[in-house]
Each structure stands twice: as structure tokens, then as C-alpha cells.
Amino acid sequence: MFLHWSWFLVAAYEIQLRKGLYSSITWNVLEYLALFLIVTLHEFGHSLACRQVGGTANQIVLWPLGGVAYVDPPPRPGATLWSIAAGPLVNVALIPIIMGAGRMSLLLGWYTAVPDMRKLIHAVFYIDVLLLVFNILPIYPLDGGQILRSLLWFVVGRARSLMVAAILGLIGVTAFVGLAFWMHDVWFGAIAVFMLMNCWSGLRHAQALLRFAKLPRHEGFACPRCKSKPPIGAFWKCGRCGQPFDTFQTQAACPKCATQFAVTKCLDCGALHPMSEWVTPVILVSSTFGNEVRG
């Protein structure tokens, strides 16, 4: 987990901005640390869910606009859906926990003895709820937009679902830009720019996926991870001499410098596997005895 240096600057600014809400600045620090904890738990929800479905999630970055969990679930709609939905579900699970803490503080008399305790717990509750509501907005690349994309994936496929989510995201970004100007809020403007960049990137990625899906494929080979057949063509590049080649025609060897590669990358999901694991079994059906021989 990484904490971007600018987070400390924003933390100092926000703590000073809300200084008068408590009797001591210590409570402001605790409030911001609670925000830090909620965002961290949210991102860990993404990461742990991604690992649970067999994906890769090795990095979390916290920065002024929130947190980013770099998750790479298997290219399946169900796996992607669970990896994304787990983040907001953490916020849902925190609601009864925070409410329970508030109820216990009331029964124990802490609210009366320490009035700032009530303010802090109420602030933490609203922070969690607001983060939940914001994240589930159906605007790509927010969690809600990616959940929508995962649901559409079941119906229209990987590329078209991303394209629809990105286009809807651009519409949502327009609303955010208008809101930022209306409120004269720099943070909303920064969020809008971030969303715009991701929507545009998602749209271009969707277009590339559509072109890639139309390519002819190698029969007899399939990725052990995503089960997709590799495309026919010189889409792999030798790391030694730079020669592009079709690794499935040369059995993972560069035709120019004869470098042999131990693993081959899947261009659909990015997984690396030895060439021997790509070969699909050939099924021979005997018309005489009706039995099957796998070779």
C-alpha cells in the first residue's frame, strides 16, 4: 500500500478547514484518520475479492481524490463484478458497526461526558454513507459504473459493455463539470477531469477490444486462464531483437534470433503460461465402439 505525498498536504488543509467544529484539533485529526481508514478498508475489499476469484491485486494507492486498488480479475463478468462490488459492500458493512459504536457511546454516557464524541461518530457515519453513495453512482470509472459494465458484460460481451459504460460515463462527467462550475468547487472539477480521462481511455480500450475480437484465431490452442483462443498474426515481440512474430507458429521461439521463450502471454487477459499449457486436448471419437480417446 502506498500513500501519495500530496495526501499529507490535503490532510493538513482539510483539518485546518474544519478546525472550529470540535473543541480541539485532535478530534479533527481523528476524523481525517477515520476517513483514511474507511477508504483503506474499501480498497482492501476490492483487492481481497479480486484475489478470491483468482485475480491479481498487489497495490493500493491512496491520494487526495480517494484510493485506487489496482485489481486484475480474470476476464469473466462474474469475477469482475465481485471484485468491484466488494468495495461498496465494505461501506455497507461499516454502517451497522458505526451505528453500534454510537449506540454504545450513548448508553455508556460518553456523549454527555465528551460531547465531541457524538460529533465525531456522526461525522464518520456520514463520511461512510457519502462515500458509498458517491461510489455507486452508475458513472464510469466509479464503482457503480464498473458494476454496470460487469452486468452488461453478461448480455452484450466484454467490449460492448465497456463501450456502453464509457459513453454513459461521459454523460455523467458532463453533469459533474456543470456541478463543479455551479458550486465553484475545485475538488469536483478535479474529479470530473479524472473521470473524463478514464472514460476516454475506456472508450478507446473498448474500440480496441472490438477490433481484436474480429481477428482470426488459432485452433487447438486456448489460454489456460481465460480459455480464449490466441489470434493469428505477429502480435508478440522478441525481447532480445525486437522482431514481431506469431509465437504459436514458431512454438514460442523468435524466428530471427532463435530465442526460446519459457512462457507466452495471453493477449486477452495478460496471463503468462508455458506453451505446453496452451495446447487443448484433441478428442477422437470412434464411430465403431462409441468410446472417446483423448490425445
Steps between C-alpha positions, in 0.01 A plus 500: 500500500631843401407843634548779247697796639224746406265320740681662794455849353128445448470347847655809659272726295180309585586478870555875519184565296282311752689620804209681665265201503662343807635630827848375409684443173572147622143406410549638149807279463299199621224580249747510212665178619153340500459611139840345423394174667166480315662560160771244578247236601301573184806441281596186692149374426574529128841337534398204715196426283718509188744253653211281610392448137855428385604848390800714581487791745835608637478877532279762666571871463335766716500854364294820549212386276462172690653158458585281205530122525683361199301182447524261206224240533461215250326630186160365600198718578428323830858534623513866400161569659604353834837678498331838450190452715703390803623857555157662550390193699770588755335840544164329544648270766648800685160670543368271778846496662513881522136515616579238765795704621276804526234309690757362743647846555153631581423221748836537672452874539795597283288740295425700815849482645675568167272697262761485224455122494147541363620739230780264400284188472232690307766639265651154442152360427426768240846460346440127451150551356610780267792293372262210441247713311769671293672175407185322384402776258469322160775715350815337366765463647328520839409167656137543394603549138726195511225292664267607219767401248539157665123439490484602132794267432270203564269621223699686233857378557822646629571770241147633448432514873809715550398726213150553641638569849758746365241690294265523799800609704566789260142614550549482875826694474310780324271522803801509734659782301178700520478431874862608551436833324172556682653433843837660411658189651856413400471143630196424286690640204800277572275195535330588171836520319607167651174335390522653153850357446390155614183504288696597191757228573220247553336597171824454306563170677150382404565589135828306510324200656238503223769501231696232684194275533456491121849358437532138378606259777730201536312172529642248744628763743324668793615711793496288818363796693232665284451216247518741205673391180808703402479721188685412181767753417830655610368647824788385722838673506840356575654662805853450365491611137162673480367276223117467497381145439217254553618297798250220434640443151860483627435314828603797717831560320608818322543425127780758469731441799368156608434616857276248675238642736398304808156660525256653256276795580127488437397813313146476638566477874875565530580171675833323439510124442744248347415403144424143611209625710341676203445183298140378523439123501387346174191282533478204264161333486484139384199437277526123555512464876367842603782564752719809523877511499672814616839570356 
